[in-house]
């Protein structure tokens, strides 16, 4: 039924516009600026829905029915232009706009801000020869989106995994996607992930975000789902200084009041100045207390923005922009967290409480130097420091800790600090009328630090009304230190040659040759100091009882001197390590050509030389081991565009790409969480992807779009996370079968629903995107055993499954009321809803698959400008507060594995622009 709905929408659009039409063409000029093109002016036919927006060159096309009209051209700060028009007229129009002298200040602001407007991006999407999907600063503001991860999840076919920063594009997760900033790659901040956490990027630094779901030869070949490219803020106003303040709260966190407690150690700003102690085995020298501290669970934010433009000489202009911001937030959740075997027997069953405090400090500086119309240079600097401090309390039972006690308690305190430094230098040069040269260089560093993660285990005894320390192995009570550093250099070079113009003066096409280089080096080390309890402390009869919130009473120098516990580690003070080096050098060629007035093609070929080396020394391999693979990849791509009319396109794209395994997945390193253990697989190798897209799109008005897309992907040797056949249900990564596939359809509409009239904007807008997809992959236990030399065995009963993280149905809907008052005042109110259906979280041994049940989220955002310089914003998110539920489907039936509610989130902010 869902597919029938999409087909009906497609047919309706074709029927609506397959009539006798006329295309009005022309240019619009700015008389106040030497008749330069006036970009993004609005052209309408009065008393009709026919209209368009001029592009960056002042060119416009209005599709209409045959007849007589009054044409109206308007632009803020200019006098409205009107003229009668008969569709029998065959000449292109030339419109000269005259400034409104009383409103020139408003003119400057509007011209520059519309570059990232929804209409400007839709115009670019319509004219592009390749399939594009973009979301700009204007739309991000209207929907109240605060970070790039949330922004990307608002687009068709993309979802964000609950409780994680994983983004899934058309059912394909982290490994199949890539992230770039201004076209240059960005390294990951997480040892388990390929992509950087998109939540780190505040939308304050964003001009617009492009999501490429189809491959082109300029993209990295490690591409299966999509590439997210963040375009940093491009300041072009004369000057700006803005200050912003706000506060926010989570209802769950507020409900805990003074009982909201967090581990000690880092500063409130999210920085840590401590690390691995000196002489860790000769005394108890850890800096942080194990006693949690109370924290007021109300967060806030503070931000500054500044910009200035300078004219240099007769043609030069230097635009400077800087922003600095800090925000933090508190969250709390409680619910079930348990693991079971395929027969339904409980391995671990806990009620989990999670207290969290997150921070994000961002600083950005941009310098754009417009030398003249032929040469432009830019420098971008970005600093991000994010932190996550959490206190997890697990209370329940563990099969490995069975006994006479009444319950088992696990406490874990974790602080993670991620610091990102990005430096970029870019240049664009027109060498002559036909030849362009673009280049870009970057040097990025990332440090991810987990200093002093703590864990303690205890028993509770009803008869004694008290807790004793619990220990089965020396690792049960520990303090853990982990550090990742990654340095990456990248270069992009592209030389483009224009192929001339046709008889109408339109460009025929261009050919581009280029080089991309990426050199990455990662160093990871971790050491765990086990607090091995010995002597009478482990015997309840000896009366050693402890307060779980005051374990400093036992873990201290006095107890160490008395021999009540010893400190041990793998290989003494030598950490476990893995190191990764990855060098990718690529050359590409791309031809764009307009075959007819309506039919265009893009043909590309990319060659990549790949070298990935991983070395490790861990508790599984005490002597250093290594693994290296080298690949040569030839990656063709094709994009076709047929213009059914000036506002209607039919597109097709086909390509071949690949998917690399990550460093962490190939190193035999053990990462142990409370309820799961992950181990790398050095036998992992890349998969191959074949991609096909077909899309129809129509742009009824300059701020409207209707589109339907069908897509399919065939994947050879897909990589997947599985549960191994072992007593501990350890998790690893394997090439799970010979093939897998994804196919589906997407429908999107953005529509102006109603115009309430008046001299200023007073409209109701609506948006909807729906994605329906199916995923399937082979499960071949014999292939896994054979390709890993018998080191990995599985007990799968199924021979196929869906992809992990893929929902059959994704939906995003929003409705916005936008009104503007006099003197720059106005209001925008948006109600936004998002929904995903059931999706596979992880494949289990035998049966025992983990499935995240579908859920939806409703947000309300209100933005008001009560003065031309002062704005107030309010947001209520996750208003419905649905229950997140992860189930395990095993032989005994369906049981809950994880359940919790996140609570609602409320925020209030104020902004003043000087």
N, C-alpha and C positions, 0 to 999 in steps of 0.2 A: 504493500500500500504506500509505503514511503517513496519507493521508486516511481510509482504511478504519479504521485504528487509532483515529483521533480520533472517527470516527462510532461505533465500537463502544463507546468509553468513554462517549460521550454517552448511548447507548441503555442501557448498563448502569446508569448513574446514575439515569435515569428509571425503569427497571424496578425498581430497588432500593427507591425511595422512593414508587412509585405503589401504595401499599398502604393498608389501613385504618389510619389513624394518629390519634393524639390529640396536641393541643398543650397543654402545661401552661404556664400564664402566671402571672406574679406579680411582686412587688417584694420587694427585700431591703433591710433598714434597719440602721443602726448605732446601737445603744442607747447607746453611749458618746459620741455626738455629736448629742444631741437628736433621735434617730431620723431623721437625714439619710440619703439614699440611699447605699448602700455600692456604689460603682462597681466593676465587674470582678470581683466574687465569682464563684466557680465553683459550679455546681449540677449534680449528677450523680444518676442513678438507679443505685443500687448493683448491682454484678455485671452491668452492661450497658455498652454503648458510647454510650448516650443521655446527652447533657449539653449544657450551654450556659454562656455567661459573661454576667453581668449587664452592661448598658450603663452609660454615664456617669450615667444617672438611676436606676440600681438595678433596671431592668426586665429580665426574662428570659423567654425562651420555650424550652421543651424539646420537641422533636418525638420521639414514641415510638409504639410499638405499643400496642394496647389490652391492659390487664392490671393486675396488682397489683405495686407496687414499694415500695422504701424510698428516699425522696428524701434526698439528702445535700447540704448547703450548707457550703462551706468558704472560709476566707480566712486568709492568714497573719497570725498575731497574734490570731485569734479562736477561740473554741471551735467545734468542728464541730457543726453542727445536723443532726439526722435526724428523719424522721417517715414513717410509712406513708402510701401514697398509692394510691388507686383511680382509674383513668381515668374511671370513671363520675361523678366529682366535676366539677361544671361551674363552680365558683367560682374566682376568681383568688386566688392564695396571697399571704400577707403574712408574711415571715420576718424575725424580729428576731435579729440576731447579737450575742452577748455577748463582750466582749474577754477574751482570756487575759492576766490581769494580769502574768504572768511574762514576757511577750514583747512589751511595748509598743514598745521601740526598733525591733525588726524590723518591726513594723507600719508605722511611719512611713515607713521606707525603701521597703517594698514598695508601699504605696499610690501613691506618686509615680512610681516607676519603671515601673509597669505601663501608664502612659499611652501609652508608645511600644512596648508589647509586640506580638508578632505576633498574639495573640488579640484585643487591643483594636482593632488596625487591621483585622483580618478582620471583626470585629463592625461596624465603621463601613462597610466595603465592602459587607457584606450589606444594611445598612439604607439606604444611600444611594440616592437616586432616579436618580443618574447613574452611568455606568460609571467605577469607580475602580480604581486599582492603586497600592499603597503598600508601601514597605519601611521598617521602623522601626529604631531604634537597637539593639534586642535582636537582630533578625535580622542586622543588619550586624556586630555583635560576634561572633555565632555563626559567621558565614562568614568572619571575619577580614578584612573589607573595610576598606581604609584611606582611600578617597576616594570622592567622589560618582560619578565616572565609572565606577569599577569596580562600585559599588552598582547603578547604573542598568543596566549590562550584565548583571546577574544576573536581570533580569526578562524575561518572555516577549516575544519579538518585537524585542528591542533588542540591538545588538552594538556593539562599539568597534573602530574600524579599527586594525590593527596598525601600530605606529610613528607613531601620530597620536592626538590627543585627540578626533577626530571620533566622534560617537555617531550611529548609524543606528537610527531607529525605523521598523519595518516596511518596511525597504528605503529609507527616505528620510533623506537626510543633513542636514548642518548647516543649509542654507538653509531646510529645511522644519520645523525645530524651534525652540523658544524656551525660555528659562531665566528663572526668577524666584526670588526669595527672600522668603518670607512674602507671596507674592502680588504683589510689586512687581518690575518688570523689572530685570535686571542687564545692564550693557553688556559688550561683548566686549573682551578684552585683546589680540586678534590682528587686525592689519589685514586679513587674508585671511578672517576668520571672522565669522559673525553672532553666535555664542554664545561665552560665556566658557568657558575650559578648565575642565571640571568636576573635573579632577584637583587643581585648586587648593583645593577645599573638602574639608578633612579631616572625616572622619565624627565627630570629637570635638565638632564644633559642631552636629551634626545631631540633631534630635528624630525626624524621619521625612522621607521623600522621597515626594512624590506624582508619579506619571506619568500625565498625562491624554492618552489616545490619541484621545479623542473631544472635539469642540469644544463649549464652552458659551459663552453670551453674555458671561460675565465675563472670558473669556480674550481675549488679543490676537487679532485676525483674521489676523495673519501666522502661520498655523498649518496645517501639512500632515501632519506625522508625529506630533508630540506636544509637550506642554509639561512640562518638569521643574521642579517647584516644591519648593524646599528650605525646610523649616520649621526654624528655628534652635532650639537647645536651650532648653527651657522648664524652668527650675529651680524646684522647689516644696518641697524638703526644708528642714529647719530650718537646717542648716549643712553645709558640705563643704570639705575641703581635701585635694587629691590631688596626688601627684608621680609622674611616670612617666619611666623611662629605658630605652633600648634600643639595640641594634646590629643592623646588617644588612649583607649582602654578596651580590654577584653572582659566580657561579663563573667566568664569563668574565673579569671584571675582576680577580679574584684570580689567575687564571692568568698575567696580564701582570706581576705583581710590581712591581719597580722600574721596569719599562718602561712602566708606565701613566703617560702624560704628558699634560698639559693646557696650554692657552694661559695666558699670564700676564695679569694685570689685576685682576679682581674679587676681593673678599675671600672667605674661606671661608664666610661667612654668606650670600653671594649678593648683595652690594651693590657698586655701582661708583661711584667718585667722579671719574671722568674723562669727557671728551667730546671734541668737535671742537676741534682745536688752534687757537690764535691764529696769524695770519699763516701759513697752511698752505702758501702757494706760495713763500714767501721763504726757507724752510729746512725741515729735517726735524725737526719739533717734536712728533712723536707720542710719547705718554707711555709706551706699553707696548712691552716687548721682544717680538721675534718668536721668541725662543727658548723652546720649551716647557719646563715644569717638571714634575718628578716629583710624583705625588700618591698618598698611601696610599689604596688603593681600598676602604676599609671605612667605611660610613656609620653613622649613628646618629640617635637622636631623643631629645628632652627636652621634657617638658611639665608645666605646672602648671594645676590647676583649683581654683577657689574659688567658694563660693556661700554666701549668708546670707539668711535671711528675717526680716523685722521686722513686728510687728503695730503698726498705726497706728490709734488710736482704737478704737471698738467694732466696726467692720466692715472697716477697711482692712488690707491686707497688702502689703508691698513685698518682692519677690523680686529679689535681685541675683545675677548669675552672671558670672564672667570666666574666660577661659582664654587661655593663652599657650603656644605650642609652636614647636619648630624641629625639622626633620628634613632629612636629606640622604642621597644615595645615589650610587653610582658604577656605570656600566654600560659594557660593551665588546661590540662585535660586529664580525665581519668576513665578507665574502662578495662575490659578484658584484654589480655595478651597471653596467648598460649600456643604451644606446638603439640601436634599429635602425630602418631604414626599412621600408616595406611589402614590399620585395623581399628583406629579410633582411640587407642590407649594414650593417655596424657603423658607426654614427656616433660613438659613444663607448663604449668597453669598458674598465671598470676593475675591479680588485679594491679594494674599499673597506674601510678600517678606521675605526671610529668610537669615540672615547673620550668619555664624557659624565659630567658631574657636575651633579646637580640639587639645589636647596634649596627649602624652603618654610617661611616664617615666618608664623605666624597668630596674630592677637590678636582676641578678641571680648569685648564687654561687653553684657550684657542687663540691663535694668531693667523689671520688670513690676509695675505698681501696680494692685492690685485694690481700687478705691475702695469698692465694695460689690457686691452681686449684680447691680446694674444698670449699672455703669460700670467700665471697665478701660482703662488706658493702658499703652503699652509703648514703650521706646526700644531700638533695636538698633544697635550699632556693630560693624563688621567691618573688619579690616585684614589684607590678605594681600600678602606679598612673595614672589614665586617667581622662580627663576632657572634658566637652563639654559646651562651652559658645555660646549662640544663642540669636539673636534679631529677633523677629517675628513681622511683621507689616501686619495687616489685614485691608483692606480698601474696604468698600462696604456697604452691608445692612444686618440687622438682624431683623427678624420678631418681636422680643421682644422689639425692639428699633425703632419702626415706629414713624414718626412725620413729622414736616415741614422741618427738616434739609435735606441737599442734599446728605450726605453720613455719614457712621458710621465708626469710626477708633478704632481698638483695637491694643494695643502694649503690647508685653510680652517679658520680659528679663529673661532668665533662665541660671543658671550655675549649673552643676552637676559634682561632684568630686567623683570618685570611687577609693578606695584604697584596694588592695588585698595583703595579706600576707599568703604565703604558706610555711609550714615546713614539710619535709618528711624525714623519716628514714627507710631504706630498707635493707634487708639481704637475701642472697641466700647461702644455705649450702648443700653440698653433704655429707650426714652422712656416707654412704658407697656406694658400687657400685650400689645398687638398691634403696636406700632411699634418697630423697631430701626434704628439708624443706625451704620454702620461707615465709618471713613475711614482713609486711610494716605497718608503723604507720604514721599518719598525724594529724596536728593541723592547721586549717585554720581560718583566720578571714577576714571579709569583712566589710568595712564601705562605705555606699553610702550616700552622703550628698548633699542636695539641699538647700543651704543657701540663703534666700532672693530672691526668684522668684518674680518679679514685674509684675503687670498688670495695665493698665490704659485704659479707654474708653472715646471717645470724639465724638462730632458731628462736621461736617463741614458745614458752611453756605456760599453759593455763594454770597448772598446779602451783607454779612459782610466781605467776604474774610478772614474768621478766624475760629478758633476752640473754642468750649466750652466743658467743662467736661460733661460726660454723666453718668447717674446712674439710674437704675431701682430698684436694690436691693443693700443693703450694701456691698455685695460680689463683685460687679463689678470692683471696684478699690481696690487693695489689695497688700500685701506683704506676701509671703508664705515661710515657713521653714519646711523642711522635712529631717529626718535622719533614716537610716536603719543600724543596726549592726547585724552581724550574725557570730556565732562561731560554728565550727564543728570539731568533732574528729572522726577519722575513723581508722579501723584496718582490715588488711587482713592477714589470716594465711592459709597456704596450705601445706599438707604433701603428697608427691607423692611416689608411690612404683612401680618400673619397674618390668614387668612380665616376663622377660627373653628374650632369643633370639631364632630364628628358626634355621634350619639347614644351612642357608646361612649367619648366623651371624647378621641378621637384628633384631632389637628390635620388639618384639611382641606387646607391648603396655604398658600402665601404668594405675594405678588407683589413683585418687586424692581425698582426703577429706579436707574440709576447712571450715573456718568461716569468715564471713564479718560482721563488725559492723559499724554503722553510727549513731552518736548522734548529732543532730542539734538544735540550739536555735536561734530564730530571734526576735529582738525587733524593732518595727517601731513606730515612732511618727511623727505627723505633726500638725502644728498650722498655721492658717491664720489670719493675722491682717487686718481687713477690714477698709478701709479709707472711712468712711461714710460722704459724702458731704451733708452739710445742708446750709440753708440760701439762700441768693440771688445769689450765685455762679451758681446755676442750672438754672437760668432764663436768657435767651439770651438778654432780653431787658435791663438787668442791665449792659451790656457791659463788662462782664468778659470773655475775650478772652485770649487764651494761645498758646504758641509755643509747639508743641508736643515733641520737642527735648530739652525743658527747663522747665519741670514740677516742678523742684526745686523752681521755682518762686512762686508756690502755695503750694505744699506739703512741709512745713517747720514749724519750731517752732512758727514763728510769726502768720501764719494762724491758727495753732492749738490754740494758746493763744486767738486769736480773735473769736474762736468758729466757723470757717468756715468749719471745719470737725472734727469728733471725731474718735477715734480708738476703734474698737470692735473686739471680738473674741468669738468663741464657748466656753462656760464654763469658761469665763474669761481667765486666763493664763494657764489653764489646756489643754494640747494638746490632740488631738485625737490619739488613740493608737490601735495597734493590736500586739499580741505576738504569736509566733508559736513555738511549740516543736514537734520534730519528732524523734522517736527512731526506728531504723530498725536493727534487729538482724537476721542473716541468716546463715544457715548451708548448705553445698552442697557436693555432691558426683559426681565424673566424671570418666568414664571409656573410655579409648582410646584403641582400639584393632585392630590389623591387622588380619583379618579373613583369607585372602589368600595373595599371593604376590601382588595382584592388588586391593583387596577389603578391605577397612578399615571402622570402625564405631566408633562414639563417642556417648555415652549415658550418660545423666546427669539428676540429680534431684536437685532442689533447694527449700528449705523451708525458708520462711520469716515471721517473726512476726513483725507487723507494728502497731505503735501507733502514731497518729497525733492529736494534740490538738491545737486549735486556740481560743484565747480570744481577745475581742475587746471592746472598749469604743469609740463611735463616735457620730456624730450629729444625726444619725439614732437611736442609742441606747445609751442614756445618762448614763444608769447604765451598768456596765460591764456584757457582755454576753460571753458565751463560747460554743464550739462545739467540740466533740471528736469522733473519730471512731477508732476501733481496728480491724485488719484483720489478718488472717492466710492464706498465699498463698503457694500452692504447684505447682511448676513450672517445668515440664519435658522438656527435649530437646533431639533431635536426629540429628546427622550429619552423612551422608554416603558419601564415596568417592570411585569411581571406576577409576583406572588408565587405560585408553584406550591404552596408550603407556607411555613411559617415559616422554613425553612432552605434554600429553593430558589427561585431567581429566573430569569426569562427577560427579557432586555433588548434594546432596539433603539435605535440612535442614528443620526441623519442630520443633515448640516450642509453649509454652503457656507463656504469660506474662501479665502484668497489667499496668494501667496508673493512677497515683495519681493526684488528684486536688492539687493546690498549696495554700499556706497560704493566699495570697492576694485574691484569687478567692472565698474563703470561709468566709472571714471576711467582715462584713457589713460596709465597708469603702468606701467613695465616693472620687474618683479622677476626678477632673474637668479640662478638657482641653478646649481650645477655642471653638472647634467645636464638642466635644463629652464628655459624662459623663459616668464613669464606676462605677458599684456597685457590691460588692461581694454577693455570694449566699451560705449561710451556709448549705443548703440541698444537696450540691454537693457531689458525692461519686465516687470511682474509677470505671474505665471501665476495661473490660477483653479483651485480644488480643490473637488471634490464628494465627500463622505465618507459611507460607510454601514457600520454595525457591528451585528452580532447576537451576543449572548452568553448562554450558559446557565451557571449557577453553583450549586453546592450546598456547604453547610457542615455536614458530618456531625457534627463536634465543634467545640468552641470554638477549637481551634488547627489546624483542618483545612479544606481547600478543594479542590474539584474544579471545573474550569471548562473550557468549550470556547467559542471565539469564531471567528466568520467576519467578514471585513472586506473592503471594496473601496474604491478611490479612483480617481476619474477626474480627470485633470489637463489643462487646456487650456494650450497654449503652454508646456510644461515648459522650465525652464532647465537647461542642462547644460554641463559643462566639456568642450571638444573640442581636438583638435590641428588647427591650421590647415594649409592647403596652402602650405608655405613651405620654403625650403632648410634652415631651422633648426628646423622642427617646433615652432614657438611654440604656446603654449596660451592659449585665451581662453574666454569664456563667451557662450553664445548661447541664444535661444529656438529649440530644436533642431527642433521640429515642431509640428503643430497639436494633437496630443493624446498622452497617455500614460495608463497605468493600472497599478494594483497590486491584486492580490487574494490572499487567503490565509486560513489558519486557525491558531489557537493553542490549545494544550492545556496546562493547568497542574494540578498536584496537589501538595498538601502534606499529608502523612499521618503520624500516629503509628504506626510499624510494629510496635513491640513494647514492652510494659511488663514490665520484669524484676521488678517487685514491690518490697516494702519500704515503710517508713513515709515515706521521702523520695522525691523524683523520681528515677527510674531508667529512662529511656526511650530508645528508638531512633527517630529521626525521619528521614523522607525527603522530598525535594522533587524535582520534575521539571517543566520547562516546555519545550515543543517548539513551534516556529513553522515553518510551511511556506508559502511565498509565491511568486508569480510577478509579474514586472514587465515592462512593455513600453512602448516609446515610439517614435513615428515619427521618422525622420531625413529631413529635407527640405533638401537643399543649396540648392535654388532659393529657398526661403523665407529661409534664412540670408543668401544673397547679396542678395536683394531688400530685406530689412528692414534691412540694414546699408549700403545704397547702394553695394554692390559692394566694400566695404572688407574683407570677410571671405569667403574662398573655401575650399572643402573638397574633398576627393577621396574621399568616402565611397563604398564599393561597396555597403554594406548600406543598406536602406531602413528598418530597424527594429533596435532593440537593447533589452537590459535596462537598468535604471537603474544608474548607477555606485554602488558601495558596497552593493548589495543581494545578499544570499545567499538561495538558495532555502530552505535549511534552517538553523535556529538551534536549539541545544540547550543547556540548563543543567540539571545534575543535582547533587544533594548528599545526603549521608547524615551524620547527626549522632548521636552518643551523648552524652546529657546525664544527669549524675548529681549529686545533691546529698548531701553528708554532713552531719554535725552541726555546729552553731555557725557556720553560714554558709559552710562549705567546700564545694567541688564541682569539677567538671571538665566541659568540653565539648570533644569531638573531632569535627572535621568534615573530610570528604573531598569536594571540590567539583570538578566537571568542566564545561568549557564547550567548545563546538564550533561552527564555522561552515563552510558549504560554499563552493565556488568563488564568487567575486564579481568583477564588472567594476570595475577601478580607474579606467581612462580610455579613452575612445574614440580610436582612432588614425586617421590619414589612410589612405585606401584601406582596407586591412584593418589589421593592426598594433595591434589592441586589446590593452590591458594587463589581465591577469586575475590576481587574487590567488587562489592555490590554497587549498582548505579546510585547516583545521588545528584541533587541539584543545589544551587546556591543563588540567593537573591540579594542584590545590593541596591541601595538608594544613594544617589549623590546629588547634592545641591550646591551650586556655585553661584554666588551673587557678587555683583560689583555695585556697591552702594554709593560709591563716589568714583570719579575718574581715576583716582589714585589708590583707592582702598577697596579690598575685596574680602569677603568672608566665605569659607567653604565648610560644608558639613557632609559627612559620609556615614552611612550605616551599612555594614557588610555582613554577609552570612546571616541575614535577618531570620530566616526560617530555622537555622541551627539544626540541620538534619544530622542523624547519626551516621558516622562512618562505620562500615561493617565489612570486615574481611572474613570470608568463610573458608573452611577446608572441606572439600568434597571427597570423602573417603568411603571405605567399604561399609562402615557402620551408619552412613548417612551424612547429612550436612551438619557441621558444627561451626560455631563461631570461633574464629582464631583471634581477631582483634576487633574491638568495638570502642567507640568514644564519640563525644561531641566536642566541637571546637569552641562553641560559644559564639556570641555575636561580637562584632567589633565596631566601636564608635570613635569618630575623630572630628575635631573642630579646629579650623585653622584660620589665620588672618594674614593678609599680605598687603604691604604698602609699597607703592612704587613712587620714587621721588622724581 
